[in-house]
Amino acid sequence: MNVVASVPVIDLTAQDLVSSALSKFRAGDTVSTRAALDAIRRMNPACVDSDDDLVELIVMAAIGKTMAVVFDHRSR
């Protein structure tokens, strides 16, 4: 008899990914949109959200945590 353990699939939302990427920063820190996007894409390469959508979430989350944002993601 073969028994396969059930492994739950964790489907992180874009907000979850942003929250995780920003968890390494503290209030007053400056967040680079390029670095945050790179971290999000590494965590979930299958994320279908556009960079612009993710940047919007990054900004909203960072401002809510009193972080500054550097918009450097388009200077690649």
Secondary structure, 3 states (H helix, E strand, C coil): CCCCCCCCCCCCCHHHHHHHHHCCCCCCCEEEHHHHHHHHHHHCCCCCCCHHHHHHHHHHHHHHCCCEEECCCCCC
